[in-house]
Amino acid sequence: MPAPRTVLLTGAAGGLGTLMRGLLPAYGYDLRLLDLRGIEGEPDAIVADLADREALREAVRGTDAVLHLAGISLESTFDKILRANIEGTYNLYEAAREEGVRRIVFASSNHAVGFTPRPRGGDPLIPVDTPRRPDTLYGLSKSFGEDLAQLYWDKHGIETVSVRIGSCFPEPTSVRMLSVWMSPADGARLFHAALTAEGVGHTVVHGSSANTRLWWDLSSARALGYDPRDDSEPYARKLIAEQGELDPANPDHAHLGGHFCTNPPVWPH
């Protein structure tokens, strides 16, 4: 499909949203920004809660697609997860349906399948159709989002690419992250592919760079036209010297979701 011109970027003030605000315009996107709080230097950004259905309708009106990054990105109480990630994502899809927006890129997470055992030795890569095994209420909300995307494709014809993001930071910060890291530049490449690929229906992809220590299969992402160019390996020696190799006997190292399976970080707000 031709590149969407105007894309609503939700969660535009967050860490990933800030990275994409800087990178996606180079692909020709006119970004309309939305977040719960204002964004310094962006006076036209929409300040709205995902619970505000009318504000969401106004925000999506006239856009060509939505990149949905908003919500809670760590563990929290069920009530907070329900409001932000479950009801909020539903409200966004309803606004898109009502306003005729036909493409959404949904920020899912590796934590939707976090209790999947990590590959070791000669194990095959984790396939994208591995059974969902959320490691937190946060991961459970991402599983809901993927099912919601499937429903809105089957029932309403809204296409979605659900991107199970690993860890998108300027550089990896842990030995585990060497296997699931997605460089910001590769993140922009993947989101661009997800916004422009033809006939995606509802497609689930794994979101990471082409890491030497990769744990999961990127074939469905590559099928969209994603061409990852980065690798975490240049950071490996320093991180391993500081933290040691992953220990199979350590519960934090046993599963794809890492310490989210045992002692997840809690949303501070």
NORCORCOR-V950975 format. One record per residue. N is the residue number from 1. RES is the residue in three letters. PHI is phi in whole degrees, 0 to 359 (* if undefined). PSI is psi in degrees with one decimal (* if undefined). OMEGA is omega in radians with two decimals (none if undefined). Layout:
n->N res->RES phi->PHI psi->PSI omega->OMEGA
n->N res->RES phi->PHI psi->PSI omega->OMEGA
This chain:
n->1 res->MET phi->* psi->153.6 omega->3.07
n->2 res->PRO phi->297 psi->151.4 omega->-3.12
n->3 res->ALA phi->300 psi->128.3 omega->3.04
n->4 res->PRO phi->301 psi->140.1 omega->-3.11
n->5 res->ARG phi->275 psi->-51.6 omega->-3.10
n->6 res->THR phi->251 psi->121.3 omega->-3.11
n->7 res->VAL phi->238 psi->127.4 omega->3.00
n->8 res->LEU phi->281 psi->122.3 omega->3.10
n->9 res->LEU phi->253 psi->106.8 omega->3.09
n->10 res->THR phi->272 psi->154.0 omega->-3.06
n->11 res->GLY phi->69 psi->32.4 omega->-2.98
n->12 res->ALA phi->291 psi->-18.3 omega->3.13
n->13 res->ALA phi->268 psi->-8.5 omega->-3.12
n->14 res->GLY phi->286 psi->178.0 omega->-3.11
n->15 res->GLY phi->300 psi->-51.5 omega->3.14
n->16 res->LEU phi->290 psi->-39.7 omega->3.11
n->17 res->GLY phi->299 psi->-39.5 omega->3.11
n->18 res->THR phi->296 psi->-41.6 omega->3.09
n->19 res->LEU phi->299 psi->-44.3 omega->-3.09
n->20 res->MET phi->287 psi->-28.7 omega->3.04
n->21 res->ARG phi->301 psi->-34.2 omega->-3.13
n->22 res->GLY phi->277 psi->-25.4 omega->-2.98
n->23 res->LEU phi->257 psi->-35.1 omega->-3.02
n->24 res->LEU phi->288 psi->-30.4 omega->3.11
n->25 res->PRO phi->303 psi->-27.0 omega->3.12
n->26 res->ALA phi->295 psi->-19.0 omega->3.09
n->27 res->TYR phi->270 psi->4.5 omega->3.07
n->28 res->GLY phi->97 psi->11.5 omega->-3.10
n->29 res->TYR phi->273 psi->139.0 omega->2.94
n->30 res->ASP phi->263 psi->105.6 omega->-3.04
n->31 res->LEU phi->272 psi->130.0 omega->2.96
n->32 res->ARG phi->258 psi->121.9 omega->-2.96
n->33 res->LEU phi->260 psi->138.4 omega->3.09
n->34 res->LEU phi->222 psi->136.0 omega->3.04
n->35 res->ASP phi->202 psi->164.2 omega->3.12
n->36 res->LEU phi->291 psi->-24.9 omega->3.13
n->37 res->ARG phi->235 psi->162.0 omega->3.13
n->38 res->GLY phi->293 psi->160.8 omega->-3.10
n->39 res->ILE phi->240 psi->119.7 omega->-3.12
n->40 res->GLU phi->301 psi->131.4 omega->-3.14
n->41 res->GLY phi->82 psi->2.7 omega->-3.14
n->42 res->GLU phi->234 psi->75.0 omega->-3.06
n->43 res->PRO phi->295 psi->-20.3 omega->-3.12
n->44 res->ASP phi->270 psi->-1.6 omega->3.14
n->45 res->ALA phi->298 psi->142.9 omega->3.13
n->46 res->ILE phi->274 psi->125.1 omega->3.09
n->47 res->VAL phi->258 psi->110.4 omega->-3.07
n->48 res->ALA phi->203 psi->152.4 omega->3.08
n->49 res->ASP phi->268 psi->147.1 omega->3.10
n->50 res->LEU phi->293 psi->-11.3 omega->3.06
n->51 res->ALA phi->280 psi->-13.5 omega->-3.08
n->52 res->ASP phi->271 psi->94.4 omega->-3.03
n->53 res->ARG phi->295 psi->-38.4 omega->-3.14
n->54 res->GLU phi->293 psi->-39.3 omega->3.10
n->55 res->ALA phi->296 psi->-38.0 omega->3.11
n->56 res->LEU phi->294 psi->-40.2 omega->3.10
n->57 res->ARG phi->299 psi->-44.1 omega->3.11
n->58 res->GLU phi->295 psi->-36.5 omega->-3.10
n->59 res->ALA phi->292 psi->-38.9 omega->-3.10
n->60 res->VAL phi->275 psi->-16.2 omega->-3.05
n->61 res->ARG phi->300 psi->124.9 omega->3.11
n->62 res->GLY phi->83 psi->0.6 omega->3.10
n->63 res->THR phi->274 psi->160.5 omega->3.12
n->64 res->ASP phi->265 psi->-21.2 omega->-3.11
n->65 res->ALA phi->193 psi->168.6 omega->3.11
n->66 res->VAL phi->231 psi->133.3 omega->2.93
n->67 res->LEU phi->253 psi->107.4 omega->-2.97
n->68 res->HIS phi->261 psi->98.7 omega->3.13
n->69 res->LEU phi->250 psi->-4.2 omega->-3.03
n->70 res->ALA phi->286 psi->157.5 omega->3.07
n->71 res->GLY phi->127 psi->-178.8 omega->3.10
n->72 res->ILE phi->278 psi->130.2 omega->-3.04
n->73 res->SER phi->249 psi->10.3 omega->3.05
n->74 res->LEU phi->226 psi->-175.5 omega->3.10
n->75 res->GLU phi->287 psi->150.6 omega->3.10
n->76 res->SER phi->203 psi->-173.7 omega->3.07
n->77 res->THR phi->290 psi->158.4 omega->3.13
n->78 res->PHE phi->298 psi->-39.4 omega->-3.12
n->79 res->ASP phi->299 psi->-42.7 omega->3.14
n->80 res->LYS phi->290 psi->-41.7 omega->3.10
n->81 res->ILE phi->298 psi->-42.8 omega->3.14
n->82 res->LEU phi->302 psi->-47.0 omega->-3.05
n->83 res->ARG phi->291 psi->-47.9 omega->-3.01
n->84 res->ALA phi->279 psi->-47.8 omega->-2.95
n->85 res->ASN phi->264 psi->-31.6 omega->-3.09
n->86 res->ILE phi->265 psi->-61.3 omega->3.10
n->87 res->GLU phi->295 psi->-38.8 omega->-3.13
n->88 res->GLY phi->297 psi->-42.1 omega->3.13
n->89 res->THR phi->291 psi->-39.4 omega->3.05
n->90 res->TYR phi->301 psi->-45.3 omega->3.14
n->91 res->ASN phi->300 psi->-38.7 omega->3.12
n->92 res->LEU phi->295 psi->-45.1 omega->-3.14
n->93 res->TYR phi->295 psi->-36.7 omega->3.09
n->94 res->GLU phi->295 psi->-41.7 omega->3.11
n->95 res->ALA phi->297 psi->-41.7 omega->3.11
n->96 res->ALA phi->297 psi->-42.8 omega->3.12
n->97 res->ARG phi->298 psi->-45.7 omega->-3.09
n->98 res->GLU phi->293 psi->-30.0 omega->-3.09
n->99 res->GLU phi->260 psi->3.1 omega->3.04
n->100 res->GLY phi->77 psi->22.5 omega->3.07
n->101 res->VAL phi->280 psi->130.3 omega->-2.95
n->102 res->ARG phi->252 psi->-1.4 omega->-3.12
n->103 res->ARG phi->219 psi->127.7 omega->3.05
n->104 res->ILE phi->232 psi->137.6 omega->2.94
n->105 res->VAL phi->251 psi->118.5 omega->-3.00
n->106 res->PHE phi->255 psi->126.4 omega->3.09
n->107 res->ALA phi->281 psi->90.7 omega->2.96
n->108 res->SER phi->277 psi->-162.4 omega->-3.00
n->109 res->SER phi->205 psi->153.5 omega->2.99
n->110 res->ASN phi->301 psi->-20.6 omega->-3.10
n->111 res->HIS phi->283 psi->-7.3 omega->2.96
n->112 res->ALA phi->291 psi->-20.8 omega->3.12
n->113 res->VAL phi->232 psi->29.5 omega->-2.94
n->114 res->GLY phi->296 psi->-28.4 omega->3.13
n->115 res->PHE phi->275 psi->6.5 omega->3.01
n->116 res->THR phi->294 psi->128.1 omega->3.11
n->117 res->PRO phi->300 psi->138.0 omega->3.12
n->118 res->ARG phi->287 psi->145.8 omega->3.10
n->119 res->PRO phi->296 psi->147.2 omega->3.09
n->120 res->ARG phi->225 psi->145.1 omega->3.07
n->121 res->GLY phi->57 psi->-121.8 omega->-3.10
n->122 res->GLY phi->267 psi->16.1 omega->3.13
n->123 res->ASP phi->299 psi->148.0 omega->3.06
n->124 res->PRO phi->291 psi->159.7 omega->3.05
n->125 res->LEU phi->295 psi->150.3 omega->3.12
n->126 res->ILE phi->292 psi->122.7 omega->-3.12
n->127 res->PRO phi->284 psi->158.5 omega->-3.10
n->128 res->VAL phi->289 psi->-19.6 omega->3.11
n->129 res->ASP phi->264 psi->18.2 omega->3.04
n->130 res->THR phi->301 psi->143.9 omega->-3.14
n->131 res->PRO phi->301 psi->140.4 omega->3.12
n->132 res->ARG phi->292 psi->133.8 omega->3.13
n->133 res->ARG phi->219 psi->76.3 omega->-3.08
n->134 res->PRO phi->298 psi->145.3 omega->-3.09
n->135 res->ASP phi->258 psi->-4.3 omega->-3.06
n->136 res->THR phi->204 psi->170.9 omega->2.96
n->137 res->LEU phi->297 psi->-34.9 omega->3.04
n->138 res->TYR phi->302 psi->-49.8 omega->3.11
n->139 res->GLY phi->298 psi->-36.7 omega->3.09
n->140 res->LEU phi->299 psi->-39.1 omega->3.12
n->141 res->SER phi->295 psi->-31.7 omega->3.10
n->142 res->LYS phi->287 psi->-33.5 omega->3.02
n->143 res->SER phi->297 psi->-42.6 omega->3.06
n->144 res->PHE phi->302 psi->-45.1 omega->-3.12
n->145 res->GLY phi->300 psi->-39.1 omega->3.10
n->146 res->GLU phi->295 psi->-41.6 omega->3.11
n->147 res->ASP phi->292 psi->-37.7 omega->3.09
n->148 res->LEU phi->298 psi->-42.8 omega->3.11
n->149 res->ALA phi->300 psi->-40.4 omega->3.11
n->150 res->GLN phi->296 psi->-42.9 omega->3.12
n->151 res->LEU phi->299 psi->-45.2 omega->-3.08
n->152 res->TYR phi->287 psi->-21.9 omega->2.97
n->153 res->TRP phi->286 psi->-49.6 omega->-3.08
n->154 res->ASP phi->294 psi->-37.5 omega->-3.02
n->155 res->LYS phi->265 psi->-33.6 omega->-3.00
n->156 res->HIS phi->236 psi->-4.0 omega->3.09
n->157 res->GLY phi->74 psi->19.5 omega->3.05
n->158 res->ILE phi->273 psi->121.7 omega->-3.12
n->159 res->GLU phi->276 psi->143.0 omega->3.10
n->160 res->THR phi->221 psi->139.6 omega->2.82
n->161 res->VAL phi->253 psi->117.4 omega->3.08
n->162 res->SER phi->267 psi->115.5 omega->-3.07
n->163 res->VAL phi->258 psi->110.3 omega->3.07
n->164 res->ARG phi->281 psi->90.3 omega->-3.04
n->165 res->ILE phi->289 psi->135.6 omega->3.02
n->166 res->GLY phi->280 psi->-93.5 omega->3.10
n->167 res->SER phi->218 psi->111.6 omega->-3.10
n->168 res->CYS phi->254 psi->98.3 omega->3.12
n->169 res->PHE phi->223 psi->162.4 omega->3.12
n->170 res->PRO phi->305 psi->-33.4 omega->3.03
n->171 res->GLU phi->207 psi->154.7 omega->-3.14
n->172 res->PRO phi->293 psi->149.0 omega->-3.09
n->173 res->THR phi->240 psi->2.7 omega->3.10
n->174 res->SER phi->213 psi->163.4 omega->3.13
n->175 res->VAL phi->294 psi->-39.4 omega->3.07
n->176 res->ARG phi->302 psi->-40.6 omega->-3.07
n->177 res->MET phi->295 psi->-18.8 omega->3.08
n->178 res->LEU phi->301 psi->-24.2 omega->-3.09
n->179 res->SER phi->266 psi->-20.5 omega->-3.06
n->180 res->VAL phi->236 psi->5.9 omega->-3.08
n->181 res->TRP phi->294 psi->138.1 omega->2.98
n->182 res->MET phi->237 psi->116.3 omega->3.11
n->183 res->SER phi->298 psi->151.2 omega->3.08
n->184 res->PRO phi->305 psi->-38.6 omega->3.13
n->185 res->ALA phi->295 psi->-41.1 omega->3.08
n->186 res->ASP phi->291 psi->-33.4 omega->3.06
n->187 res->GLY phi->301 psi->-44.0 omega->3.10
n->188 res->ALA phi->296 psi->-39.9 omega->3.10
n->189 res->ARG phi->298 psi->-42.0 omega->-3.12
n->190 res->LEU phi->291 psi->-44.4 omega->3.12
n->191 res->PHE phi->296 psi->-38.2 omega->3.09
n->192 res->HIS phi->298 psi->-44.9 omega->3.10
n->193 res->ALA phi->299 psi->-41.5 omega->-3.12
n->194 res->ALA phi->293 psi->-30.8 omega->3.13
n->195 res->LEU phi->282 psi->-22.0 omega->-2.97
n->196 res->THR phi->243 psi->-14.1 omega->-3.09
n->197 res->ALA phi->296 psi->147.9 omega->3.14
n->198 res->GLU phi->277 psi->144.7 omega->2.91
n->199 res->GLY phi->56 psi->48.9 omega->-3.07
n->200 res->VAL phi->277 psi->-19.1 omega->-3.05
n->201 res->GLY phi->55 psi->-120.8 omega->2.86
n->202 res->HIS phi->241 psi->114.1 omega->-3.11
n->203 res->THR phi->241 psi->131.8 omega->3.05
n->204 res->VAL phi->258 psi->132.7 omega->3.12
n->205 res->VAL phi->227 psi->154.1 omega->2.99
n->206 res->HIS phi->272 psi->138.6 omega->-3.06
n->207 res->GLY phi->247 psi->97.4 omega->3.03
n->208 res->SER phi->204 psi->171.8 omega->3.01
n->209 res->SER phi->283 psi->176.7 omega->-3.13
n->210 res->ALA phi->274 psi->67.2 omega->-3.03
n->211 res->ASN phi->287 psi->142.3 omega->3.07
n->212 res->THR phi->303 psi->-35.5 omega->-3.10
n->213 res->ARG phi->263 psi->25.6 omega->-3.06
n->214 res->LEU phi->307 psi->138.1 omega->3.12
n->215 res->TRP phi->258 psi->-22.5 omega->-3.01
n->216 res->TRP phi->232 psi->160.7 omega->-3.04
n->217 res->ASP phi->279 psi->129.0 omega->3.14
n->218 res->LEU phi->259 psi->12.2 omega->-2.98
n->219 res->SER phi->296 psi->-37.1 omega->-3.13
n->220 res->SER phi->289 psi->-30.0 omega->3.05
n->221 res->ALA phi->290 psi->-43.2 omega->3.11
n->222 res->ARG phi->298 psi->-33.0 omega->3.14
n->223 res->ALA phi->295 psi->-21.9 omega->3.07
n->224 res->LEU phi->281 psi->-11.8 omega->-3.04
n->225 res->GLY phi->107 psi->7.1 omega->3.12
n->226 res->TYR phi->289 psi->128.9 omega->3.14
n->227 res->ASP phi->234 psi->84.7 omega->-3.11
n->228 res->PRO phi->293 psi->139.9 omega->-3.05
n->229 res->ARG phi->240 psi->-4.2 omega->-3.06
n->230 res->ASP phi->247 psi->163.6 omega->-3.07
n->231 res->ASP phi->212 psi->137.2 omega->-3.13
n->232 res->SER phi->284 psi->-8.6 omega->-2.97
n->233 res->GLU phi->303 psi->-35.2 omega->3.10
n->234 res->PRO phi->301 psi->-18.8 omega->3.13
n->235 res->TYR phi->266 psi->-6.2 omega->-2.95
n->236 res->ALA phi->294 psi->-46.8 omega->-3.04
n->237 res->ARG phi->301 psi->-45.5 omega->-3.12
n->238 res->LYS phi->296 psi->-45.2 omega->-3.11
n->239 res->LEU phi->294 psi->-41.5 omega->3.14
n->240 res->ILE phi->292 psi->-36.9 omega->3.09
n->241 res->ALA phi->297 psi->-35.6 omega->-3.12
n->242 res->GLU phi->279 psi->-37.4 omega->-2.95
n->243 res->GLN phi->244 psi->-15.3 omega->-3.07
n->244 res->GLY phi->83 psi->164.1 omega->3.08
n->245 res->GLU phi->291 psi->159.8 omega->3.06
n->246 res->LEU phi->297 psi->138.3 omega->-3.08
n->247 res->ASP phi->253 psi->115.1 omega->-3.12
n->248 res->PRO phi->301 psi->-23.0 omega->-3.13
n->249 res->ALA phi->276 psi->-9.6 omega->-3.13
n->250 res->ASN phi->272 psi->119.6 omega->-3.12
n->251 res->PRO phi->303 psi->-29.0 omega->3.11
n->252 res->ASP phi->293 psi->-19.7 omega->-3.06
n->253 res->HIS phi->255 psi->0.9 omega->-2.98
n->254 res->ALA phi->277 psi->-23.1 omega->-2.98
n->255 res->HIS phi->233 psi->162.4 omega->3.13
n->256 res->LEU phi->305 psi->-39.8 omega->-3.06
n->257 res->GLY phi->283 psi->-3.8 omega->3.10
n->258 res->GLY phi->59 psi->-136.9 omega->-3.05
n->259 res->HIS phi->288 psi->-8.4 omega->2.99
n->260 res->PHE phi->299 psi->-27.0 omega->-3.14
n->261 res->CYS phi->285 psi->-22.0 omega->-3.03
n->262 res->THR phi->241 psi->-42.7 omega->-3.08
n->263 res->ASN phi->211 psi->73.4 omega->-3.00
n->264 res->PRO phi->291 psi->145.2 omega->3.03
n->265 res->PRO phi->292 psi->143.4 omega->-3.02
n->266 res->VAL phi->256 psi->136.2 omega->3.10
n->267 res->TRP phi->303 psi->126.4 omega->-2.99
n->268 res->PRO phi->278 psi->-8.5 omega->-2.99
n->269 res->HIS phi->263 psi->* omega->none
